[in-house]
Amino acid sequence: MNCEPELLALAKGFTDHEAAHIRHTDFNELKVANLDPVTFNLFNCLEDWRVEKKLSGIFPGCRKNLNWLIRRFFVERAQPRAGDDSPALAALDYVLLTGKAWDVDEVTPARQNAASIMEQHFPGLKEALDAILVKVYIHCPGTKAAVEYARQIAQGIRQWKPSQQLRMPHESTTQNKRIHGESLRKGNTNDKGLSIGDRKDQRFQHTN
């Protein structure tokens, strides 16, 4: 094909990514689930990983194309975005980057950075998310399972509250309000937990 190598690599990667959804995402199941925006975003992170893994198992050459795409967007040309310093976004980024790091180890530093921000503002939340994510990695056979895991993660984020052992003695209501103010404006709020809103990552999520 007569085109720039990078353009060809992008075409291959995105074609394989969309083909993975066409072959392995159950869109009827997704429609019935009727997910709210936050849970859909989390589902998309999990489903992207699941369908790409499935496609690569059938067509091993696709893995090279997909990994190139992950490196392109999450390692080599990862760009800071508005809200990147938001602790609530760090929780969502952590889920997204965990899936990418499962396939491309170079994503791990970015994943660790998201984890550090999350731990600083929401101690204990990482462990709660990891407990669900490890189940995803071990057994996520279909879209229905990805939907259920996404719901569990969303619930865990929304219901998060610091344990008394982790709270500092001088922690005040004002400080709590400041942290909550950094979360997104739209979304369900648990007044004892973490409020997050509709965040759709623009870099590399294409589930229709």
Contacts in CASP RR format, 6 or more apart in sequence:
PFRMAT RR
TARGET T0000
AUTHOR 0000-0000-0000
METHOD contacts of the structure
MODEL  1
MNCEPELLALAKGFTDHEAAHIRHTDFNELKVANLDPVTFNLFNCLEDWR
VEKKLSGIFPGCRKNLNWLIRRFFVERAQPRAGDDSPALAALDYVLLTGK
AWDVDEVTPARQNAASIMEQHFPGLKEALDAILVKVYIHCPGTKAAVEYA
RQIAQGIRQWKPSQQLRMPHESTTQNKRIHGESLRKGNTNDKGLSIGDRK
DQRFQHTN
1 8 0 8 1.000
9 65 0 8 1.000
9 68 0 8 1.000
9 69 0 8 1.000
9 72 0 8 1.000
10 69 0 8 1.000
10 72 0 8 1.000
12 65 0 8 1.000
12 68 0 8 1.000
13 62 0 8 1.000
13 65 0 8 1.000
13 66 0 8 1.000
13 68 0 8 1.000
13 69 0 8 1.000
14 69 0 8 1.000
14 206 0 8 1.000
15 65 0 8 1.000
16 52 0 8 1.000
16 55 0 8 1.000
16 59 0 8 1.000
16 62 0 8 1.000
16 65 0 8 1.000
16 66 0 8 1.000
17 48 0 8 1.000
17 52 0 8 1.000
17 66 0 8 1.000
17 69 0 8 1.000
17 206 0 8 1.000
18 206 0 8 1.000
19 55 0 8 1.000
19 62 0 8 1.000
20 51 0 8 1.000
20 52 0 8 1.000
20 54 0 8 1.000
20 55 0 8 1.000
20 62 0 8 1.000
21 47 0 8 1.000
21 51 0 8 1.000
21 206 0 8 1.000
21 207 0 8 1.000
21 208 0 8 1.000
23 51 0 8 1.000
23 54 0 8 1.000
23 55 0 8 1.000
24 50 0 8 1.000
24 51 0 8 1.000
24 54 0 8 1.000
24 55 0 8 1.000
24 142 0 8 1.000
24 143 0 8 1.000
25 47 0 8 1.000
25 51 0 8 1.000
25 143 0 8 1.000
25 207 0 8 1.000
26 142 0 8 1.000
26 143 0 8 1.000
26 144 0 8 1.000
27 143 0 8 1.000
27 208 0 8 1.000
29 143 0 8 1.000
29 144 0 8 1.000
29 147 0 8 1.000
30 43 0 8 1.000
30 143 0 8 1.000
30 147 0 8 1.000
30 207 0 8 1.000
33 43 0 8 1.000
33 147 0 8 1.000
35 43 0 8 1.000
35 147 0 8 1.000
35 150 0 8 1.000
35 151 0 8 1.000
36 154 0 8 1.000
36 187 0 8 1.000
36 188 0 8 1.000
37 186 0 8 1.000
37 187 0 8 1.000
37 197 0 8 1.000
37 198 0 8 1.000
37 199 0 8 1.000
37 200 0 8 1.000
38 92 0 8 1.000
38 154 0 8 1.000
38 157 0 8 1.000
38 187 0 8 1.000
38 188 0 8 1.000
38 196 0 8 1.000
38 197 0 8 1.000
38 198 0 8 1.000
38 199 0 8 1.000
39 150 0 8 1.000
39 151 0 8 1.000
39 154 0 8 1.000
40 150 0 8 1.000
41 92 0 8 1.000
41 198 0 8 1.000
41 199 0 8 1.000
41 200 0 8 1.000
41 201 0 8 1.000
41 205 0 8 1.000
42 92 0 8 1.000
42 95 0 8 1.000
42 150 0 8 1.000
42 153 0 8 1.000
42 154 0 8 1.000
43 146 0 8 1.000
43 147 0 8 1.000
43 150 0 8 1.000
43 207 0 8 1.000
44 205 0 8 1.000
44 207 0 8 1.000
45 95 0 8 1.000
45 96 0 8 1.000
45 98 0 8 1.000
45 99 0 8 1.000
45 150 0 8 1.000
45 205 0 8 1.000
46 95 0 8 1.000
46 99 0 8 1.000
46 136 0 8 1.000
46 140 0 8 1.000
46 146 0 8 1.000
46 149 0 8 1.000
46 150 0 8 1.000
47 143 0 8 1.000
47 146 0 8 1.000
47 207 0 8 1.000
48 99 0 8 1.000
48 204 0 8 1.000
48 205 0 8 1.000
48 207 0 8 1.000
49 99 0 8 1.000
49 100 0 8 1.000
49 102 0 8 1.000
49 103 0 8 1.000
49 136 0 8 1.000
50 136 0 8 1.000
50 140 0 8 1.000
50 142 0 8 1.000
50 146 0 8 1.000
52 62 0 8 1.000
52 63 0 8 1.000
52 66 0 8 1.000
52 103 0 8 1.000
53 103 0 8 1.000
55 62 0 8 1.000
55 66 0 8 1.000
56 62 0 8 1.000
56 63 0 8 1.000
56 66 0 8 1.000
57 63 0 8 1.000
63 103 0 8 1.000
66 103 0 8 1.000
67 103 0 8 1.000
67 104 0 8 1.000
69 204 0 8 1.000
70 100 0 8 1.000
70 103 0 8 1.000
70 104 0 8 1.000
70 107 0 8 1.000
70 204 0 8 1.000
71 104 0 8 1.000
71 106 0 8 1.000
73 203 0 8 1.000
73 204 0 8 1.000
74 97 0 8 1.000
74 100 0 8 1.000
74 104 0 8 1.000
74 107 0 8 1.000
74 110 0 8 1.000
74 203 0 8 1.000
74 204 0 8 1.000
75 104 0 8 1.000
75 106 0 8 1.000
75 107 0 8 1.000
75 110 0 8 1.000
78 110 0 8 1.000
78 203 0 8 1.000
81 202 0 8 1.000
83 89 0 8 1.000
85 117 0 8 1.000
85 182 0 8 1.000
86 182 0 8 1.000
86 183 0 8 1.000
86 184 0 8 1.000
87 117 0 8 1.000
87 118 0 8 1.000
87 120 0 8 1.000
87 121 0 8 1.000
87 122 0 8 1.000
87 179 0 8 1.000
87 182 0 8 1.000
87 183 0 8 1.000
88 182 0 8 1.000
88 183 0 8 1.000
88 184 0 8 1.000
88 194 0 8 1.000
88 195 0 8 1.000
88 196 0 8 1.000
88 197 0 8 1.000
88 199 0 8 1.000
89 184 0 8 1.000
89 199 0 8 1.000
90 114 0 8 1.000
90 115 0 8 1.000
90 117 0 8 1.000
90 118 0 8 1.000
90 121 0 8 1.000
91 114 0 8 1.000
91 118 0 8 1.000
91 122 0 8 1.000
91 125 0 8 1.000
91 129 0 8 1.000
91 157 0 8 1.000
91 194 0 8 1.000
91 196 0 8 1.000
92 196 0 8 1.000
92 199 0 8 1.000
92 201 0 8 1.000
93 110 0 8 1.000
93 114 0 8 1.000
93 201 0 8 1.000
94 111 0 8 1.000
94 114 0 8 1.000
94 115 0 8 1.000
94 118 0 8 1.000
94 126 0 8 1.000
94 129 0 8 1.000
95 129 0 8 1.000
95 133 0 8 1.000
95 153 0 8 1.000
96 201 0 8 1.000
96 205 0 8 1.000
97 107 0 8 1.000
97 110 0 8 1.000
97 111 0 8 1.000
97 114 0 8 1.000
98 111 0 8 1.000
98 133 0 8 1.000
99 133 0 8 1.000
100 107 0 8 1.000
100 111 0 8 1.000
101 107 0 8 1.000
101 108 0 8 1.000
101 110 0 8 1.000
101 111 0 8 1.000
102 137 0 8 1.000
115 126 0 8 1.000
118 125 0 8 1.000
118 126 0 8 1.000
119 125 0 8 1.000
119 126 0 8 1.000
121 179 0 8 1.000
121 182 0 8 1.000
122 160 0 8 1.000
122 162 0 8 1.000
122 194 0 8 1.000
123 162 0 8 1.000
123 163 0 8 1.000
123 166 0 8 1.000
124 160 0 8 1.000
124 162 0 8 1.000
124 163 0 8 1.000
124 166 0 8 1.000
125 156 0 8 1.000
125 157 0 8 1.000
125 160 0 8 1.000
125 194 0 8 1.000
128 156 0 8 1.000
128 160 0 8 1.000
129 153 0 8 1.000
129 156 0 8 1.000
129 157 0 8 1.000
132 149 0 8 1.000
132 152 0 8 1.000
132 153 0 8 1.000
132 156 0 8 1.000
133 153 0 8 1.000
135 149 0 8 1.000
136 146 0 8 1.000
136 149 0 8 1.000
139 145 0 8 1.000
140 146 0 8 1.000
140 149 0 8 1.000
157 194 0 8 1.000
157 196 0 8 1.000
158 188 0 8 1.000
158 189 0 8 1.000
158 190 0 8 1.000
158 193 0 8 1.000
158 194 0 8 1.000
158 195 0 8 1.000
158 196 0 8 1.000
159 190 0 8 1.000
159 192 0 8 1.000
159 193 0 8 1.000
160 193 0 8 1.000
160 194 0 8 1.000
161 192 0 8 1.000
161 193 0 8 1.000
180 189 0 8 1.000
180 194 0 8 1.000
180 195 0 8 1.000
181 195 0 8 1.000
183 194 0 8 1.000
183 195 0 8 1.000
183 196 0 8 1.000
183 197 0 8 1.000
184 195 0 8 1.000
184 196 0 8 1.000
184 197 0 8 1.000
184 198 0 8 1.000
184 199 0 8 1.000
185 197 0 8 1.000
186 197 0 8 1.000
186 198 0 8 1.000
187 195 0 8 1.000
187 196 0 8 1.000
187 197 0 8 1.000
187 198 0 8 1.000
188 195 0 8 1.000
188 196 0 8 1.000
188 197 0 8 1.000
189 195 0 8 1.000
END
